[in-house]
Amino acid sequence: MALHCCNRQLLVLLLLYCVISPLLATATKRVAIFGASGYIGRHVVKQSVLQGYETYAVVRDNTNLDSCSEYFNGANIIKCDVTNEKDVYNAFVVDKPYDAVISCLASRSGVKDDSFLIDYHATSNCVKAAKIFDAKQFILLSAICVRKPLLQFQKAKLLVEKEILESKMSYSIVRPTAFMKSISVQLKLVLQGFPYILFGDGQLCKCNPIAEIDLAKFMLNCINDKSKHNQILEIGGPDVAITKKQQADLIFELLNKKPKFIHIPVGLFDLLINMFEWLGNTFDSKSLLDNAELGRIGKYYATEDMVTTLAQEKYGEVTMRDHYIKAIQNAGGEYDPYSMYLYDFLIDKKKS
Ligand SMILES: NC(=O)c1ccc[n+]([C@@H]2O[C@H](COP(=O)([O-])OP(=O)(O)OC[C@H]3O[C@@H](n4cnc5c(N)ncnc54)[C@H](OP(=O)(O)O)[C@@H]3O)[C@@H](O)[C@H]2O)c1
């Protein structure tokens, strides 16, 4: 009888330990997030605070955070020039080492110099500092498209991935498919009365995109989930892969509009790329060569699939349908820097 009682007490204690220990582990851990002001970075900051981590959001400019303070409430803000190695070291001078350093840094343009400055050098500064200052884990926001590296930013990312693998630090390299907001720009155009632009027959560029909130949660799971340590993790959202045509059909269905399409041949990209490349080389012009790279980025995102298929490579609750519904309620939602050019260009043309 006494033994039975003792076993019950032990069981209760064990259960209590199982429930409390992950909470304690989370509460005491400190997480530094570089690129905290970016689209994914700010969601990682918000989730990190919500999950009880002591959160340090590292930004280049802390003067304009008021407009997005909802993401930074509860986080400690550190101002830092990530391109300067010494300044990055200063961001690590806190009383205890970070348990996890997360980099969501990314060049805002994607052109060669900027990519190597931010996606490689600045991120490499963070890797070096994490190692020197005994951070326990490095988590990198990379991209699934580095599997087929044709673009400068992909080459820069692969260099930093290699450095992380060689650093002997515990790491998780997260390679997401497309972000939902990045494939939503045409929703804004359709709302303005434009037809949906399809490259080729619209069957290209399949993806199962991931929502920002799901990606942020996945990245933070890399801290406590040991199965995600020392792994390159390709991750997409919960949908089956959908083509551009299927994405368009979904938009027209949700807006209750008659589908209208323009088909643009993919060869147009090659024409523009080759023209800028030739002009750039002939006139030794960096800005024309940068335009050629922007054309390559455009072609890549109009033609290449970004898909994960295995069950463990699909994550999250937000589907593309959910995202479009929310974006429609928000008059088109947020859009990303690459597609913004197209949006502004077409809207300006329509006004004039
Ligand atoms: N878009 C997609 O569909 C997709 C899919 C898979 C993976 N990814 C990858 O996800 C990553 C992050 O994407 P995102 O949309 O969150 O990026 P983002 O919004 O452009 O954020 C970039 C971050 O880097 C910082 N940064 C850029 N240039 C800087 C500079 N010169 N000095 C200091 N800080 C600088 C930005 O700071 P400021 O706010 O001060 O500019 C910002 O915090 C990228 O590497 C991308 O390749 C994207």
The ligand as an SDF file (V2000), in Angstrom:
LIG
                    3D

 48 52  0  0  0  0  0  0  0  0999 V2000
   10.3290   36.4790  -50.1150 N   0  0  0  0  0  0  0  0  0  0  0  0
   10.2380   35.1540  -50.1380 C   0  0  0  0  0  0  0  0  0  0  0  0
    9.2790   34.5680  -50.6630 O   0  0  0  0  0  0  0  0  0  0  0  0
   11.3030   34.3240  -49.4910 C   0  0  0  0  0  0  0  0  0  0  0  0
   11.1930   32.9360  -49.5040 C   0  0  0  0  0  0  0  0  0  0  0  0
   12.1430   32.1480  -48.8540 C   0  0  0  0  0  0  0  0  0  0  0  0
   13.2050   32.7700  -48.2120 C   0  0  0  0  0  0  0  0  0  0  0  0
   13.3260   34.1210  -48.2350 N   0  0  0  0  0  0  0  0  0  0  0  0
   14.4640   34.7150  -47.5540 C   0  0  0  0  0  0  0  0  0  0  0  0
   14.0510   35.3000  -46.3170 O   0  0  0  0  0  0  0  0  0  0  0  0
   14.9720   36.3090  -45.9470 C   0  0  0  0  0  0  0  0  0  0  0  0
   14.3070   37.4970  -45.2260 C   0  0  0  0  0  0  0  0  0  0  0  0
   13.2220   37.9680  -45.9420 O   0  0  0  0  0  0  0  0  0  0  0  0
   12.3960   39.2370  -45.4280 P   0  0  0  0  0  0  0  0  0  0  0  0
   11.2800   39.4160  -46.3980 O   0  0  0  0  0  0  0  0  0  0  0  0
   12.0920   39.1510  -43.9740 O   0  0  0  0  0  0  0  0  0  0  0  0
   13.5000   40.3710  -45.6410 O   0  0  0  0  0  0  0  0  0  0  0  0
   13.3490   41.9510  -45.4250 P   0  0  0  0  0  0  0  0  0  0  0  0
   11.9690   42.3190  -45.0040 O   0  0  0  0  0  0  0  0  0  0  0  0
   13.8950   42.5980  -46.6590 O   0  0  0  0  0  0  0  0  0  0  0  0
   14.3100   42.2440  -44.1610 O   0  0  0  0  0  0  0  0  0  0  0  0
   15.6930   42.3560  -44.3140 C   0  0  0  0  0  0  0  0  0  0  0  0
   16.3260   42.6960  -42.9880 C   0  0  0  0  0  0  0  0  0  0  0  0
   17.7490   42.8830  -43.1940 O   0  0  0  0  0  0  0  0  0  0  0  0
   18.0980   44.2210  -42.7800 C   0  0  0  0  0  0  0  0  0  0  0  0
   19.0630   44.8580  -43.6890 N   0  0  0  0  0  0  0  0  0  0  0  0
   19.0190   44.8800  -45.0360 C   0  0  0  0  0  0  0  0  0  0  0  0
   20.0490   45.6270  -45.5160 N   0  0  0  0  0  0  0  0  0  0  0  0
   20.7230   46.1010  -44.4320 C   0  0  0  0  0  0  0  0  0  0  0  0
   21.8590   46.9420  -44.2840 C   0  0  0  0  0  0  0  0  0  0  0  0
   22.5290   47.4420  -45.3420 N   0  0  0  0  0  0  0  0  0  0  0  0
   22.2890   47.2180  -43.0250 N   0  0  0  0  0  0  0  0  0  0  0  0
   21.6160   46.7150  -41.9700 C   0  0  0  0  0  0  0  0  0  0  0  0
   20.5300   45.9250  -42.0250 N   0  0  0  0  0  0  0  0  0  0  0  0
   20.0910   45.6190  -43.2650 C   0  0  0  0  0  0  0  0  0  0  0  0
   16.8100   45.0300  -42.8610 C   0  0  0  0  0  0  0  0  0  0  0  0
   16.9430   46.1630  -42.0170 O   0  0  0  0  0  0  0  0  0  0  0  0
   16.1460   47.5480  -42.3670 P   0  0  0  0  0  0  0  0  0  0  0  0
   14.7150   47.2950  -41.9450 O   0  0  0  0  0  0  0  0  0  0  0  0
   16.8250   48.5670  -41.5410 O   0  0  0  0  0  0  0  0  0  0  0  0
   16.2670   47.7560  -43.8520 O   0  0  0  0  0  0  0  0  0  0  0  0
   15.7960   44.0070  -42.3780 C   0  0  0  0  0  0  0  0  0  0  0  0
   15.8050   43.9150  -40.9890 O   0  0  0  0  0  0  0  0  0  0  0  0
   15.7270   36.6430  -47.2080 C   0  0  0  0  0  0  0  0  0  0  0  0
   17.0100   36.1130  -47.0280 O   0  0  0  0  0  0  0  0  0  0  0  0
   15.0710   35.8670  -48.3160 C   0  0  0  0  0  0  0  0  0  0  0  0
   15.9810   35.3780  -49.2750 O   0  0  0  0  0  0  0  0  0  0  0  0
   12.3940   34.9130  -48.8450 C   0  0  0  0  0  0  0  0  0  0  0  0
  1  2  1  0
  2  3  2  0
  2  4  1  0
  4  5  1  0
  4 48  2  0
  5  6  2  0
  6  7  1  0
  7  8  2  0
  8  9  1  0
  8 48  1  0
  9 10  1  0
  9 46  1  0
 10 11  1  0
 11 12  1  0
 11 44  1  0
 12 13  1  0
 13 14  1  0
 14 15  2  0
 14 16  1  0
 14 17  1  0
 17 18  1  0
 18 19  2  0
 18 20  1  0
 18 21  1  0
 21 22  1  0
 22 23  1  0
 23 24  1  0
 23 42  1  0
 24 25  1  0
 25 26  1  0
 25 36  1  0
 26 27  1  0
 26 35  1  0
 27 28  2  0
 28 29  1  0
 29 30  1  0
 29 35  2  0
 30 31  1  0
 30 32  2  0
 32 33  1  0
 33 34  2  0
 34 35  1  0
 36 37  1  0
 36 42  1  0
 37 38  1  0
 38 39  2  0
 38 40  1  0
 38 41  1  0
 42 43  1  0
 44 45  1  0
 44 46  1  0
 46 47  1  0
M  CHG  2   8   1  16  -1
M  END
$$$$
